[in-house]
Every structure is written in structure tokens, then in C-alpha cells.
Amino acid sequence: MNSLLAQDMMSVKGRVALVTGGSSGIGRMIAQGLVTNGAKVYIVALSSDAIDQTVSELNQVGSESGGSAEGYACDLSSKGSIAQLAQEISAKEPKLDMLISNAGIRRDPPIACNVLTATLTELQESMWSSRETDWTDTFRINSTAHYFLSVAFLPLLAAAADQPLSGGHRGRDDGRGVVVITSSCASMHNATNVDLTSYTTSKAATDHLVKLLTAKFQRFYVRVVGINPGWAS
């Protein structure tokens, strides 16, 4: 029963994935894991990030498995930039097996304090020092971008889910056509040790967004799942 072999059940060889925030941190490790195991991965990051270096290193990693990487610069705070990214990928790929919507940012108050020991005045001063743009920028990347990316790539994801496979199966039977959204464990606790209010609130919104997208995409067999990692350097 080959279908019960780990390498068959968990194989990503030959699959096409797109990873945002793919040049560093969690996104880089996700991309590296996929390329190492034979997937074709599109790395998306800011133009100021080390995209070319990351792509070069990943292609070396994937040389034996057949995995590969290609880089794209995109401002995920812009709906127009996301639309252009989807258009460019659609011109190259008829389907997208995995969208790893991982990019995120954190904006701490300019005036820091120890939330557990600060006086009322110190706490208010720290929290009030947060700029409006700290909140809007955080939500644009940590919540809104996940929404527009998922919607922009929905046709390619649905095509992957509906792809005919051997034995009368479809891509959805093989786990194709999935959105993985990176949230955070911060969405589920009150962060009393440090003021992460804008970040944790945006991640809580992301958790609910996963449920909303799941409900909207289910008729097309596109799965949407969220992951809530802990602290990572």
C-alpha cells in the first residue's frame, strides 16, 4: 500500500508554492523545507530584502531533489501590487498548490515600559506613544494582505484542487489547493510582559479571517488553515 508510505503521504515533490516573507525567518525555513523536498517555490519579499541571495541559496539546496526557487519583490501593503503579483504568477503557472501567506510586521510603542511594573503614568505614556500608522501598517500586512493574497490567487488554488490525477482522483484528494496563513501565539494571550497591542490585535483578526475564508472557499475545495507559531529569532 504505497499510499501509506510517509514519503507518499507527505510528499511535495513537483508541487508549486508561493511563500510571502520568504527571504527570512519562518518564511525562509518554510521555503527551504519545500525546496529541499522537491517543490517549486516562488519567494515573495520586499525589494529591500535579500531576495536574490535567498533564491541562489535555495536553488543550491534543491539541486539534488529537483526543487527550485524564484524570487519576486512585492509591497504586500498595496492591493495593486498584490494584483500585479498574481497576474505575473498566473502567466507562468496554471495552478498553485500552496499559498503560504506568512509575511508579518510588528510595531512596538516608541516609548517602552515594563507593563507589569509601570506606574499608571508610565503605562499611559508608553501606550499613547503608539502612532496611528503603527496600527494601520500592522493591520495592512498582518491581516489585510492575507485577505487580498488569498482572493487574488483563488483561481490558481481552485485549479490545483480540481486538477485531474491518476485513479480518478482530483488535486483536492492529494492536499492540493491550500492557503496557509501565519498568525501567532500572541493572538491568544494578553501579552502582559510587553505592550504588543497592535500586533496581538492584528493576529487575533487573522485567526478569525482564516475561518471566514474557509467558509467562503469551501465550495471550491480550497482549504484555508492558520498556524500560530511561538517566538522565533
N, C-alpha and C positions, 0 to 999 in steps of 0.2 A: 504494500500500500504506500506508494511513493508520496501520496498527498499528505501523509502523516510525518514525513521526514522534516526536521527542523529547517533544513536548507530550502525546502519547497514551500513550507507554510510561511516562512519569514523572508523569502527572497524578494529583493528589489532590483535584481539584475534586469537591465533593459528598460526600467521604468523612467519616466520623465517627472522631475520635481522642480519646483521653484521655491527658493528659501530667501526670505527677506531678512535683513540684518545678518547676512550670511558671511560677512568678512571677519567677524569677531565673536567672541563669547559663545553662548549657547548655539546661535545660528551657525557659526563656523563648525562646531562639533557635529551638529546635525548634518550639515553638508558633507563633512568629511566622512561620516559614517555611511551616508548614502553612496558617495563616490567610491569608497573603499569596497563596497559590496556590489558595484557594477551599475549604478544608476547614472543617468544623465541629469545633471543639476545646473539650473540657472541660479547664479548668485546675484542677489539684488542688494545694493547698499548705496550710501551717499557717494557722490563723486569725489568727496574728500577722503573717503576710506581707501584702504589698500586692496582694491578690487583685483587689479592685475596680478599682484603678488599672490593673493589668495588663490586665484584661478590657476596660476602656474604651479603652485604647491599641490593643489588638489589634483591636477592632471597627472602629476608625478605619482601621487598616491594611487590613482585609478589605472595606471598603466598596465598592471597585471590583470585586473579584474574586468577591464573594459569600461570602467566608469569614466566619466568626463565632466568637466565644468566649463561654464561660460558666464561671463560677468556682464551685468547691466547696472548703470547708475540711474537712480530714480529718487525723486523727492516724494516720499510717501505722504507728506502733509498736503499734497496737491492732488485733487481728483483728476485734473487734466494729465498730470504726469503718470498717474496710475493707468488712465485710459490709453496713453501712448505706449506704456509698457505692455499692456495686454494686447494691443494691436501688433506690436513687434514680435511678441512671442507667438501670437496666432498665425503670423505669416510664416513661421518656421515649424510649428507643431500643430498637428490636427487634434491633439488631445493633451491633457495634463493629468497625470496620475495623482500627484500630490502637490497641494499648495501649503507650504509651511509659512504661515504668516507670523513671523517671530519678532520683527523689529519693535523696539520699545525704547522709551526715554524716561528719565527721572529728573525732576526739578525740585531740589530742596530749597527751603526758605533761605534767603541771603544771610539773615541773622539767625544763627543756630542757637539752640539751647538744649539742655537736658530736660526732656519733657517730664521726667519723674521727679526732679528736684527743683525745677524752676519756680520762682515766685509767680504770682498772678501777673505782675507787670512784665516780667521777663518772658513768660509764655505768650502773652498778648503781643508783645513787641516782635517776637520771633514769627508768630503765625501771621501777623499783619504785614510783615515784610515780604510775604509772597506776592509776586507780581501777577497781574491778570494774565499776562502771556505765559507764565509758568503753568497755569491751569489750561488755557486754550491749546498751547503747544502739546502738552501732555495728552490731552484727550484726542487731539488730531492724530497722533501717532499710535497711542496705546489702545484706542477704541475705534475711532472713525476710519482709520486706514484699514483695519481688519475688515470692516464692512465693505468699503469700496473695492478692495482687492478681491474679496470673495465673490462679489457681484460681477466684477469685470471678468473674472476667469471662470464664471459659472458655465458658459457654453463648452469650454475645453474640458472642464471637470465632468460635465454630464456626458460628453463624448467618450471619455475614458471609462466611465461607469457603464456605458452602453456598448462598449467595444466587444465584438464577437470573439469568443475564444473557443478553443477546441472542446469537443464533447457537448456542444450546445450551451456552454456557459457564456456568461457576459462578464465584462470587467468588474462589475459590482460584486460578483461572486468571488473575485480574487482580490478584493480590497482596493480596487482602483477607483479614482474619483473621490478623494477625501481632502478636506480642509483641516489642517491642524493649527490652532491658534494658541500662541503662547501668552498665558496670563501670568499669575504669580501667586505664591502662597500669601503674599501681602493682602490679597483681596479678601482673605478670610480671618484676619486678626486686626486688632485695633492699633498696632504699632505704637505702643506706649513708650518705647525706648527712644524713638526719634520721630520728628514730625514728617511723615511721608504722606500727608493727607491727599494731595493732588494725585500722587502716584497710586495709592491704595484705592482711591475712589475710582480712578480710571480703570483699574484692573477688576474691580467689582462690576463695573459696567461691562467689561469684556466678558466676564463669566456669563452674564445674562444675554449678551449678544450671541454667544455660542448657542444658547437654547433657542433664540429667535431664528437664527439662520438655519438651525437644524430643522425646525418646523416648516420653514419656507422651502427648503431644498429637498425635503424627503421624497416628494413625488418623482423627482428626477434621479433618485438613488445616489445623490451626492451627500456623503456624510460630513458632519462638522463636529469636531471634537476639540476640547481645550485641555491644555496641560498647565499645571500650576507649580513650576519649579521653585525651589528654595533659593537662598543666596548663592550667587556664583561670581567668581572673580573674573 
